[in-house]
Amino acid sequence: MKLKKIIFTVLSTALLVSCSKITDKLDNGLNNPNSVTPDQAEASLLLNQAQLSFAGFFDAASDLGMQLTRQVVMYGPRYDNAYSPQTYDGLWTTAYTSIFKNINTLIPLAENAKKYNEVAMAKIIKAYTLMTLVDLFGDVPLGEANLGDNNLNPKVDKGDAVYAAAIKLLDEAIKTFDDMSAKTIVPASYPGSQDLFYATGAPSSSQTLSTGQQNWKRLAKTLKLRAYVNTRMVDANAKTKIDNLLTENDLINAASNDFEFKYSTKQANPNSRSTRYNGNYTAAGSAGDYIGTYMIWTMLNEKGGASITSAALDPRTRYYFYRQQTSYANANEASVSCINSTPPAHYPPSMPFCLLASGFWGRDHGDNSGIPPDGNLRTTVGVYPYGGEFDNSQGTRVSLNRGGLGAGIQPIWQNAFTSFIKAEAALKLGTAGDPRSLLEEGVRRSIAKVQGFPASIGFLLPTSDTTILRNTTTRINTYVNKVLSLYDAATTDEDRMEVIMKEYYIALWGNGVDAYNMYRRTQHPNNMQYTRSPSPGQFIYSHLYPSVHVNLNINAQQKADVGVQVFWDKNPKTLK
């Protein structure tokens, strides 16, 4: 029996040792070789991932805002069923996993490596993302977020506290650049081409900061200005804060300062073209998106143009939109379902409906009727900002490799936008500057940006018919003078605000984030097209929380409805 016990003990020990080795091997096998652990991470690689994720986050957030402000179609038909909590899962996950997780890991690594440029850039990206989450959803997790196993169920923080934390990050980024400028800290390296927005390089011998670094610093200050304008209804000190920034005047005030993500013309491995270009310039020759009827009408008809050849036409029209047809003389109900319909009874007489003019064909707000076979008929996106085709009255259907080949941009913040929010602050708060002059400045900056965009991506416009197709000085002045005459004819500040915000709305084509904020903050433009349904329910003042937050977080609670306003919106709920 003793011998059996000894043999059993030896075998058991050997088996345990063997199992331990197998377990160790299995545990080691759980490490994903394609996933970098924090101790293996490199700040520059994390910065690349954060920047690319940020571009995707903005793209998704912008699309929501473009739909709600009628730039592109929202199918609806009601606001409470236009989107489901699952709609936002990708956007939410991108923010908390791909952006914040990478940035939170990046910052201490970059600080230890003295890569202070990366630290400042990361904080600015995080600040913008935090504010946008508040703008979309209201109260969101911050203090308890991204703690890993230490807290899998983060509670939300109040929106104003998240905004304050974002502004603190912007201040920290500004101080970092100031310290580099004063040589208090010396960066170990410059990101160079790894900066996907400004291509920050080393400063020249005559500079304390490189041009790219200066632009990041201007961006941080401009985002503070944007935040103070957004919160002007709930911050008694907003005027003082804005005036301080205007006195410094270190803002995005020139096209070379514009903060935008640039796509390329590369079609495969990987496809790095503009996402909206990819969805509309297809091999099948069929556009995928509908542009909002209201957006087209605003540029084509509202100021008295009514025709693509009119001298009163908005000079940006042929750059924004591409018509696959120049006439709808042969249109019928099979191709254009609303062609013989009368406007809904709840539409005012002046409200656009089923616009068919000069070949334009969009879709009405909240039109969830069936999709007709009109992919080769509907108006689609043009050369600006999506890298599509310039409308030379070709009247031909879309296809692959048309126009600017998808070398579009995401217009996250442009110098024209700075002019418009300065005008808003001057009119509403009495901050420095003349609202009328700032209005004119914004319109001219926007037109200049759009007019110069094709050349900036290497796309040559046609040389024929310069009177109609080109933005000559005379045509631009005609449009600008029309805008200023509308401003001068306004008799109240709200009427003046309507003129300013309408032009801001037009300039924001491609940026639904700020179009959505502007609409809720100012309640302008005040003639937005109604939904097709006479009973659309409450306008979406904030979106429902994503399902990945509500369903997987025991501390999360879905909001009552989409009528819950974000903390900075104290307006009456009158939006349609």
DOLO-805036 format. One line per 8 residues: their letters; for each residue x negated, y negated, z negated of C-alpha. Coordinates in pm, 1 decimal. Each point is the difference from the previous one (the first is absolute). Example, Ala and Ser with C-alpha at 12.3 -4.5 7.8 and 13.67 -1.06 7.14 Angstrom:
as = -1230.0 450.0 -780.0 ~ -137.0 -344.0 66.0
***
This chain:
mklkkiif = 0.0 0.0 0.0 ~ -289.2 -235.3 -81.9 ~ -141.4 52.2 347.9 ~ 336.4 -79.2 158.9 ~ 27.5 -321.7 -202.5 ~ -348.8 -107.7 102.2 ~ 74.4 69.1 366.7 ~ 332.7 -184.8 -24.2
tvlstall = -166.1 -301.1 -166.1 ~ -273.4 -16.6 265.9 ~ 253.2 29.9 282.1 ~ 226.3 -264.0 -157.3 ~ -289.6 -242.3 -42.2 ~ -111.2 55.9 356.8 ~ 354.4 -48.7 124.5 ~ 39.2 -324.4 -196.2
vscskitd = -330.5 -132.4 134.0 ~ 100.6 98.8 352.0 ~ 342.7 -165.2 -37.4 ~ -165.3 -310.5 -139.0 ~ -222.5 -23.5 306.7 ~ 295.9 52.9 232.3 ~ 197.0 -266.7 -187.6 ~ -288.7 -242.0 29.8
kldnglnn = -13.1 62.0 371.7 ~ 376.2 -47.6 32.6 ~ -12.6 -321.2 -203.9 ~ -277.8 -131.0 216.5 ~ 208.4 87.9 301.6 ~ 269.4 -238.3 -119.0 ~ -221.9 -295.3 88.0 ~ 105.4 -128.8 339.8
pnsvtpdq = -318.8 -53.7 205.7 ~ 183.8 -265.0 201.0 ~ 103.2 -198.4 -308.6 ~ -258.6 -220.0 -166.7 ~ -5.9 7.2 -380.6 ~ -69.1 -323.4 -191.9 ~ -356.0 104.7 -91.4 ~ -72.8 60.3 369.3
aeasllln = 172.5 -313.3 130.6 ~ -171.9 -281.7 185.9 ~ 145.2 -349.5 -24.9 ~ -18.5 -82.4 369.7 ~ 186.9 316.2 101.5 ~ 269.6 -69.1 -257.5 ~ 27.5 -354.7 135.7 ~ 55.3 133.5 352.5
qaqlsfag = 281.0 225.0 -120.4 ~ 158.4 -280.6 -203.8 ~ -5.0 -237.1 298.4 ~ 153.8 254.2 238.7 ~ 263.8 94.8 -255.9 ~ 76.6 -366.6 -55.4 ~ 59.9 -45.1 373.2 ~ 245.8 288.5 -8.2
ffdaasdl = 170.0 -140.4 -309.3 ~ 47.4 -341.3 161.2 ~ 131.6 160.0 319.4 ~ 269.8 191.1 -192.0 ~ 95.8 -294.8 -222.2 ~ 10.6 -236.1 296.9 ~ 233.9 227.5 193.4 ~ 253.9 -7.8 -283.6
gmqltrqv = -8.8 -379.1 -11.8 ~ 25.3 -34.6 377.3 ~ 315.1 210.4 -4.5 ~ 168.4 -193.1 -280.3 ~ -80.9 -334.7 164.4 ~ 127.7 110.6 342.3 ~ -338.4 -9.4 173.9 ~ 54.9 364.9 93.0
vmygpryd = 318.1 199.3 -38.9 ~ 132.5 135.8 -327.8 ~ 249.3 273.8 84.2 ~ 187.6 -10.6 -328.0 ~ 291.1 -22.8 39.4 ~ 17.2 -105.5 -366.8 ~ -284.8 -124.1 -215.1 ~ 59.8 265.1 -265.9
nayspqty = -47.7 284.8 247.7 ~ -253.1 -152.2 238.4 ~ -284.6 158.4 -196.7 ~ -30.9 286.6 -246.7 ~ -251.3 34.0 -285.9 ~ -195.1 243.3 219.3 ~ -54.7 -282.1 250.4 ~ -257.4 -157.6 -230.8
dglwttay = -192.9 307.8 -112.6 ~ -284.1 -46.8 246.7 ~ -40.7 -369.7 -76.0 ~ 2.0 58.6 -377.1 ~ -245.0 291.7 19.8 ~ -232.5 -198.8 222.0 ~ -7.9 -283.3 -253.8 ~ -52.4 205.3 -315.2
tsifknin = -207.9 286.3 137.3 ~ -189.0 -124.0 302.5 ~ -52.2 -367.2 -95.9 ~ -1.1 -30.7 -380.1 ~ -167.3 333.3 -69.9 ~ -283.7 -74.0 242.2 ~ -39.0 -360.0 -116.7 ~ 4.5 90.2 -370.9
tliplaen = -277.6 251.5 67.9 ~ -186.8 -236.9 228.9 ~ -28.3 -303.6 -228.4 ~ -221.7 145.0 -277.8 ~ -214.3 183.7 255.8 ~ -47.4 -315.3 205.1 ~ -77.6 -207.1 -310.1 ~ -266.3 248.5 -108.1
akkyneva = -148.5 -9.5 350.0 ~ 21.9 -382.2 8.3 ~ 226.0 16.3 304.4 ~ 194.1 -303.3 -111.6 ~ 150.4 -66.5 342.2 ~ 180.8 331.8 -18.3 ~ 121.7 -81.3 -351.3 ~ 151.6 -331.9 107.8
makiikay = 154.4 139.1 318.5 ~ 153.8 291.6 -188.5 ~ 155.3 -229.6 -260.5 ~ 156.6 -219.0 267.6 ~ 148.6 301.7 179.4 ~ 133.5 135.8 -329.1 ~ 150.8 -338.2 -89.4 ~ 185.5 -27.2 331.7
tlmtlvdl = 128.5 356.2 -34.7 ~ 123.1 -58.1 -356.0 ~ 187.8 -316.1 94.5 ~ 157.0 171.1 300.5 ~ 121.8 290.3 -213.3 ~ 168.9 -253.3 -228.9 ~ 144.8 -183.8 300.7 ~ 151.3 324.7 127.2
fgdvplge = 103.4 181.1 -318.6 ~ -13.7 -240.4 -295.8 ~ -146.8 153.5 -317.0 ~ -268.1 258.4 84.5 ~ -260.5 205.4 -191.2 ~ -334.7 -164.1 -65.7 ~ -135.1 29.7 -355.0 ~ 73.1 373.1 -25.5
anlgdnnl = -51.8 78.9 368.8 ~ -286.8 202.8 145.8 ~ -111.2 143.5 -333.9 ~ -3.7 357.8 127.6 ~ 67.5 269.0 -260.7 ~ 6.7 -264.0 -273.0 ~ 341.1 -118.9 119.5 ~ 198.0 174.4 269.6
npkvdkgd = 315.0 -202.8 -68.9 ~ -91.8 -370.4 15.1 ~ 256.2 -255.2 -108.4 ~ 67.8 -306.0 213.8 ~ -137.3 -343.0 -82.7 ~ 205.5 -315.1 46.7 ~ -42.2 -159.7 339.8 ~ -130.5 -328.3 -139.5
avyaaaik = -267.0 185.4 -199.4 ~ -112.0 186.5 313.4 ~ -18.6 -328.4 191.6 ~ -209.5 -148.4 -282.2 ~ -234.1 299.4 12.8 ~ -32.0 -40.5 376.8 ~ -86.5 -369.4 -33.0 ~ -259.3 92.1 -264.3
lldeaikt = -159.1 238.6 251.7 ~ -10.0 -281.4 257.3 ~ -167.3 -230.2 -253.9 ~ -257.0 268.7 -78.1 ~ -73.2 43.1 371.3 ~ -41.6 -376.1 45.7 ~ -240.7 -12.3 -297.3 ~ -200.9 285.5 149.6
fddmsakt = -48.6 -195.6 321.4 ~ -81.1 -314.3 -198.9 ~ -261.8 192.9 -196.6 ~ -152.2 129.8 322.4 ~ -2.3 -351.8 139.6 ~ -176.4 -130.0 -311.5 ~ -241.4 296.1 10.5 ~ 114.0 95.9 -349.7
ivpasypg = 42.4 347.6 143.3 ~ -171.3 135.0 310.2 ~ 175.6 275.4 195.9 ~ -195.8 312.0 80.3 ~ 142.9 4.2 351.7 ~ 263.1 -148.7 229.3 ~ 280.3 214.9 144.9 ~ -54.9 -118.2 359.0
sqdlfyat = 211.0 205.4 239.6 ~ 154.1 187.3 -293.6 ~ 201.7 -312.8 -64.0 ~ 294.2 80.4 228.4 ~ 149.3 -349.9 -27.5 ~ -278.9 -257.7 5.1 ~ -314.4 205.7 76.1 ~ -185.1 -158.2 -289.2
gapsssqt = -370.1 -30.3 70.7 ~ -296.9 -148.9 -179.6 ~ -4.6 -379.2 -22.9 ~ -238.9 -193.4 219.4 ~ -285.4 -196.0 -151.5 ~ 219.3 -312.8 -13.6 ~ 293.7 174.7 -168.1 ~ 69.9 101.5 -356.6
lstgqqnw = 279.0 228.6 115.5 ~ 48.0 160.9 338.7 ~ 294.3 -100.1 217.0 ~ 175.1 323.1 -89.9 ~ -51.5 -51.7 -371.4 ~ 132.8 -353.3 26.6 ~ 308.7 133.4 178.5 ~ 66.9 257.9 -272.2
krlaktlk = -26.6 -277.3 -256.9 ~ 240.1 -218.0 202.2 ~ 236.8 294.1 24.4 ~ 2.6 44.6 -378.2 ~ 85.3 -368.2 -49.9 ~ 263.5 8.3 273.4 ~ 164.2 304.7 -157.7 ~ 16.4 -197.4 -325.5
lrayvntr = 171.4 -283.9 189.3 ~ 239.9 253.1 150.1 ~ 73.9 142.4 -347.0 ~ 64.0 -343.9 -149.1 ~ 239.7 -90.5 282.1 ~ 176.1 333.9 -45.6 ~ 40.3 -59.0 -374.3 ~ 84.5 -370.9 14.2
mvdanakt = 352.6 61.0 -135.9 ~ -126.4 169.8 -318.5 ~ -327.3 -185.1 -65.6 ~ 26.6 -354.1 -136.2 ~ -370.6 -51.7 76.0 ~ 17.8 108.7 364.7 ~ -39.4 -354.5 133.8 ~ -316.9 -64.6 -200.2
kidnllte = -149.5 334.5 99.7 ~ 77.0 -59.5 367.7 ~ -135.7 -355.3 -3.8 ~ -324.5 124.5 -154.4 ~ -44.2 245.4 287.2 ~ 87.9 -266.8 255.7 ~ -258.3 -233.3 -152.6 ~ -268.0 267.0 32.2
ndlinaas = 120.7 61.8 358.7 ~ -192.6 327.3 21.4 ~ 282.8 188.7 170.7 ~ 70.6 188.5 321.8 ~ 27.5 -305.6 222.4 ~ -155.3 115.6 328.1 ~ 45.6 291.3 239.0 ~ -348.8 124.8 -91.0
ndfefkys = 123.8 44.9 -359.4 ~ 307.5 211.1 89.9 ~ 37.9 320.3 -200.8 ~ 105.3 273.2 240.9 ~ -62.6 366.9 59.9 ~ -117.0 63.1 354.6 ~ 87.3 307.8 202.4 ~ -203.4 127.2 294.8
tkqanpns = 83.9 134.9 344.5 ~ -108.3 354.6 -88.9 ~ 277.9 243.1 91.3 ~ -128.2 325.6 -147.2 ~ -237.2 156.5 -254.3 ~ 130.6 -196.1 -179.1 ~ 274.1 -214.3 146.5 ~ -81.3 -341.7 -146.9
rstryngn = 243.8 -210.7 200.2 ~ 269.6 -213.0 -156.5 ~ 269.1 224.3 -145.5 ~ 282.4 -195.3 161.9 ~ -179.4 11.3 334.8 ~ -22.7 378.3 -32.4 ~ 373.0 22.1 -62.0 ~ 99.2 -212.9 298.3
ytaagsag = -256.6 48.9 276.3 ~ 46.9 371.1 56.0 ~ -79.6 249.0 271.7 ~ 373.2 62.2 37.7 ~ 50.3 -364.9 97.4 ~ 246.4 -60.5 -280.9 ~ -22.6 -264.2 -274.0 ~ 71.9 126.0 -350.7
dyigtymi = 95.0 -316.1 -189.9 ~ 281.0 -249.0 28.4 ~ -80.6 -365.9 -58.3 ~ 267.7 -180.9 -197.8 ~ 255.1 -195.1 203.2 ~ -37.3 -290.1 -242.7 ~ -377.2 -20.3 47.4 ~ 35.4 -14.2 379.1
wtmlnekg = 284.8 -252.0 -17.2 ~ -197.2 -222.4 -236.3 ~ -283.1 -35.1 249.9 ~ 198.7 9.5 323.7 ~ 326.4 -180.5 -69.7 ~ 18.5 -185.9 -327.5 ~ -189.4 -312.2 104.2 ~ 178.2 -26.7 332.3
gasitsaa = -220.0 219.1 217.6 ~ 253.6 262.7 108.1 ~ -234.1 113.7 277.8 ~ -345.8 152.0 23.2 ~ -94.6 -282.7 238.5 ~ 136.6 -285.9 -211.4 ~ -235.0 -279.0 -102.7 ~ 152.7 20.5 -349.9
ldprtryy = -96.9 366.5 -38.3 ~ -217.2 80.9 -298.9 ~ -352.3 18.1 148.7 ~ -70.8 326.5 -184.6 ~ 289.5 195.5 153.7 ~ -186.3 171.0 282.5 ~ -278.6 97.1 -239.4 ~ 232.4 142.5 -268.8
fyrqqtsy = 235.8 197.2 225.0 ~ -30.6 209.1 313.2 ~ 312.4 51.9 214.4 ~ 22.7 325.8 190.9 ~ 283.2 -150.4 202.4 ~ 37.9 -359.2 117.6 ~ 373.4 31.7 62.8 ~ 289.2 203.9 -134.2
ananeasv = 229.2 -50.4 297.6 ~ 38.5 377.6 32.3 ~ 34.6 72.1 -371.3 ~ 300.2 205.2 -111.3 ~ 138.9 147.2 -320.2 ~ -208.3 314.4 40.8 ~ -324.5 -197.2 -11.7 ~ 107.3 -295.0 -217.0
scinstpp = 276.7 116.4 -230.9 ~ 115.5 -346.2 -112.3 ~ 9.0 -161.9 344.0 ~ 378.7 -23.6 19.8 ~ 59.1 -41.3 -372.3 ~ 114.7 -314.7 -173.5 ~ -196.1 -131.0 -298.9 ~ 113.4 133.6 -340.1
ahyppsmp = 277.8 -210.5 -147.6 ~ -216.2 -108.0 -296.9 ~ -264.9 -154.6 229.7 ~ 8.0 -382.3 25.9 ~ 36.2 -128.2 359.8 ~ -364.1 -112.2 14.1 ~ -144.6 332.8 -116.0 ~ -183.3 209.3 263.1
fcllasgf = 145.3 335.7 92.0 ~ -108.9 258.0 257.2 ~ -239.6 -246.3 159.6 ~ -57.5 68.5 369.6 ~ -179.7 -293.2 156.4 ~ -286.6 -13.1 248.5 ~ -50.3 372.3 -46.1 ~ -30.3 -5.2 -378.7
wgrdhgdn = 160.5 289.1 -185.4 ~ -38.3 52.2 -374.6 ~ 236.3 142.9 -261.5 ~ 232.1 -162.0 -249.9 ~ -65.0 9.6 -373.9 ~ 144.6 312.5 -159.7 ~ 105.1 157.7 330.4 ~ -5.8 373.2 -73.0
sgippdgn = 194.5 107.9 305.9 ~ -144.4 265.1 225.9 ~ -320.5 -65.7 190.1 ~ 69.8 -28.7 373.5 ~ -254.8 105.2 263.6 ~ -157.4 -344.8 0.9 ~ -362.0 74.0 -88.5 ~ -110.4 -142.7 334.9
lrttvgvy = 235.8 -299.3 -27.6 ~ -37.1 -145.5 -348.2 ~ -234.1 -289.9 -66.3 ~ -313.7 105.5 -184.9 ~ -298.4 -152.8 -172.9 ~ -243.3 -207.3 201.8 ~ -367.2 -84.7 -7.7 ~ 16.1 -189.9 -331.4
pyggefdn = -58.2 136.0 -258.7 ~ 27.0 361.3 112.3 ~ -231.1 10.5 301.6 ~ 283.1 73.3 244.1 ~ 86.3 -155.3 336.3 ~ 33.5 -368.4 84.1 ~ 335.9 -75.0 161.2 ~ -75.9 -119.6 351.2
sqgtrvsl = 355.3 81.1 112.2 ~ -127.5 336.2 125.4 ~ 322.9 175.9 -91.8 ~ -169.5 341.4 -12.5 ~ 35.1 267.9 -264.4 ~ -259.2 59.6 -267.7 ~ -266.5 267.2 30.5 ~ -331.5 97.1 -152.7
nrgglgag = -293.9 -236.9 32.2 ~ 195.6 -314.9 72.8 ~ -92.5 -353.6 -98.1 ~ -247.1 -34.1 -285.2 ~ -27.0 378.8 -43.4 ~ 115.7 -17.2 -360.6 ~ -277.5 -228.1 -126.1 ~ 243.1 -176.6 -229.0
iqpiwqna = -27.8 -143.9 -347.9 ~ 186.5 -1.9 -325.4 ~ 50.1 -374.0 -68.3 ~ -28.1 29.4 -378.7 ~ -81.5 -367.3 -52.6 ~ -65.8 -266.1 260.4 ~ -89.1 -365.9 -14.5 ~ 345.4 -96.1 133.2
ftsfikae = 161.5 173.1 -299.4 ~ -204.0 -221.7 -232.7 ~ 145.3 -309.8 167.0 ~ 357.8 121.5 -38.4 ~ -21.2 85.6 -369.8 ~ -175.1 -332.3 -61.4 ~ 296.8 -167.3 171.3 ~ 243.4 197.0 -216.6
aalklgta = -182.8 -97.4 -319.7 ~ -20.0 -364.8 106.9 ~ 373.6 -12.8 70.7 ~ 114.6 200.1 -304.2 ~ -255.1 -99.2 -263.6 ~ -148.8 -325.3 124.5 ~ -351.4 141.0 30.9 ~ -262.9 -174.9 211.2
gdprslle = 68.6 -32.7 370.6 ~ 274.6 -115.6 233.9 ~ 249.5 279.9 79.5 ~ 59.6 -126.0 354.4 ~ -370.3 -17.3 83.7 ~ -58.2 344.1 -151.8 ~ 293.4 136.9 202.2 ~ -154.8 -129.8 321.2
egvrrsia = -339.4 135.1 -101.8 ~ 146.4 345.7 -62.8 ~ 182.1 14.1 334.6 ~ -306.2 -110.5 195.3 ~ -226.1 241.2 -185.5 ~ 238.2 288.1 68.1 ~ 28.1 -78.6 372.1 ~ -377.3 -36.0 28.4
kvqgfpas = -50.9 336.2 -167.9 ~ 246.7 174.6 227.3 ~ -123.3 -170.6 315.2 ~ -362.1 88.3 -72.3 ~ 69.4 357.2 -109.1 ~ -16.9 180.5 338.6 ~ -347.7 -134.8 72.2 ~ -112.6 95.9 -352.0
igfllpts = 66.7 367.5 80.0 ~ -137.5 -18.4 355.8 ~ 337.0 -0.4 175.3 ~ 21.3 -241.0 293.7 ~ 334.9 -162.7 70.2 ~ 132.2 -30.5 355.7 ~ -108.9 -314.1 180.1 ~ 324.2 -57.3 190.4
dttilrnt = 276.3 -247.7 -79.7 ~ -181.1 -198.9 -266.9 ~ 294.8 -236.5 -56.3 ~ 228.9 275.1 -131.9 ~ -240.1 256.3 -138.5 ~ -264.8 -211.8 -161.1 ~ 24.9 -218.1 -304.7 ~ -105.5 -328.1 151.0
ttrintyv = -45.5 -300.5 -226.3 ~ 323.3 -145.1 136.1 ~ 202.4 313.8 -75.4 ~ -145.4 31.5 -348.3 ~ 70.7 -365.5 -75.3 ~ 355.2 39.6 130.4 ~ 61.3 281.2 -245.8 ~ -171.8 -169.9 -293.8
nkvlslyd = 192.0 -324.1 61.5 ~ 324.2 197.5 5.1 ~ -83.3 146.5 -341.2 ~ -93.4 -340.0 -140.7 ~ 319.0 -155.0 134.1 ~ 198.9 264.9 -185.6 ~ -191.6 -83.0 -316.4 ~ 55.7 -372.4 45.1
aattdedr = 371.3 54.6 56.1 ~ 36.2 194.2 -325.0 ~ 172.3 -199.6 -272.4 ~ -75.1 216.3 -305.1 ~ -304.4 182.0 -132.7 ~ 178.6 330.7 52.0 ~ 54.2 -87.2 366.6 ~ -367.8 -93.0 26.7
mevimkey = -94.5 325.7 -169.7 ~ 206.9 184.1 259.7 ~ -214.1 -146.7 279.3 ~ -326.5 80.6 -179.2 ~ 96.4 354.3 -90.2 ~ 138.0 77.2 345.3 ~ -340.2 -85.7 148.0 ~ -174.9 196.7 -273.6
yialwgng = 229.8 293.8 78.0 ~ -95.6 -11.6 368.0 ~ -370.5 -26.5 -79.3 ~ 30.2 304.4 -230.1 ~ 77.8 236.6 289.9 ~ -179.6 319.4 -104.4 ~ -13.0 -87.6 -371.7 ~ 318.9 122.0 -162.4
vdaynmyr = -149.5 -19.9 -350.4 ~ 1.6 -378.6 -5.4 ~ 313.0 -30.2 214.6 ~ 190.7 201.1 -263.2 ~ -145.8 -207.8 -285.3 ~ 74.9 -325.7 179.6 ~ 362.4 97.1 70.1 ~ 71.6 86.5 -364.5
rtqhpnnm = -199.8 -290.7 -141.2 ~ 141.9 -278.7 217.4 ~ 324.1 158.2 134.8 ~ -105.9 -121.6 343.1 ~ 50.7 44.4 290.6 ~ 363.2 -34.3 -101.7 ~ 153.4 117.4 328.9 ~ -128.7 356.3 -2.3
qytrspsp = 213.5 237.7 203.5 ~ 248.0 192.1 -213.9 ~ 13.6 377.9 -5.3 ~ 238.5 156.8 247.6 ~ 197.5 134.1 -294.7 ~ 226.1 -258.4 -165.8 ~ -69.9 166.3 -337.7 ~ -375.3 64.6 -17.3
gqfiyshl = -24.2 -11.5 -378.3 ~ -260.9 -191.8 -196.8 ~ -305.0 -123.8 189.8 ~ -317.1 181.1 -105.4 ~ -152.1 -239.2 -252.4 ~ -235.8 278.1 -105.8 ~ -37.0 355.9 121.0 ~ 91.1 312.2 -194.0
ypsvhvnl = -292.6 173.6 -166.7 ~ -161.3 279.0 206.3 ~ 102.1 357.6 -71.9 ~ -360.9 94.4 -87.4 ~ 18.6 -249.9 -285.7 ~ 349.9 74.7 -127.4 ~ 1.8 377.7 42.7 ~ -351.7 73.3 -129.0
ninaqqka = -25.2 -250.5 -285.0 ~ 201.4 63.8 -316.7 ~ -32.7 -367.7 -94.9 ~ 131.6 -125.0 333.3 ~ 356.7 -115.0 41.5 ~ 163.4 -87.9 330.7 ~ 134.8 -354.1 16.8 ~ 374.5 -56.4 7.6
dvgvqvfw = 11.3 -118.9 360.6 ~ -187.2 -197.0 264.6 ~ 142.0 -326.6 -133.8 ~ -257.8 -15.3 -281.7 ~ -208.6 -313.4 62.8 ~ -376.7 -15.0 -48.4 ~ -118.7 -223.4 -282.9 ~ -82.5 -302.7 218.3
dknpktlk = 336.1 -5.7 181.0 ~ 245.6 -214.1 -194.6 ~ 219.7 -90.2 296.1 ~ 371.2 81.4 10.5 ~ 72.2 325.9 180.1 ~ 133.7 -142.8 323.8 ~ -221.6 169.5 259.2 ~ 173.0 198.0 272.1
***
